[in-house]
Amino acid sequence: MNLPLLVPAWPVGPRVRAVCTLRGGGVSAPPYASLNLATHVGDASASVCENRQRLRTQLSLPAEPLWLEQVHGTQVLDADAPGAIGPADAAITSQAGRVLAVLVADCLPVLLATHSGEAIAVAHAGWRGLAAGVLERTVEALAAPPALLHAWLGPAISAPQFEVGDEVRAAFVSAQPQAAECFSANARGRWQCDLAGLARQRLGALGVHSIHEARLCTASDPERFYSYRRDGQTGRIAALLWIAAKDKT
């Protein structure tokens, strides 16, 4: 069967390829049903391998995706560096055929590409990494004028579903007072946090203004998305980004 996929709508060059998976079409058993792509969540390794193979086959990927060891930090992996390994929550490349990937189940996947399509990046933006500067580090690592970058914000938990405490709000507002606009007080004395709004603010402050969004809530759509906040033990979808080889014709 063909895997259901989400294709970002953003004005990148023709060689930039981007896809976000959904949770259907795989072989994993509950609570990971069915296209879980993460090896670290307790799913059977054989199921994850089969799911990844199905993804590679359907997309005719030029290489195995670079599956990051994500730790909710700010480390950016240069996929073009020899022996690029280690924990990281973002990756960059300017080489065709290198497939970047981030795994998410409520956190925000952020894709970045230069207008020319000569350099790309992915970032895993949960609230901790976002507050610590993962997007700033990623844009810096791309070493391209921010005004020439396009960004795509994928499916993530939405503000109505994402309740946080004072410490989360303080982590953002102490650094950028305007972040207060992305927090709404609720009746329980806590806050509803707009994760995508915070990412838009931070990208805008860097000079990235071409920002495009999926506007899909992972926690509100159990048919299509995994959600750690909703389910606890669950799988992960992936956002993939790569540069296609030049046409030889």
Beta strands, then each sheet from edge to edge (+ up, - down):
strand 1: 5-6
strand 2: 16-21
strand 3: 66-67
strand 4: 76-78
strand 5: 90-93
strand 6: 100-104
strand 7: 108-114
strand 8: 120-125
strand 9: 149-153
strand 10: 163-164
strand 11: 183-185
strand 12: 191-193
strand 13: 210-213
strand 14: 237-243
sheet 1: 1+ 2- 14+ 6- 3-
sheet 2: 4+ 5+ 8- 7+ 9- 13-
sheet 3: 10+ 12- 11+
end
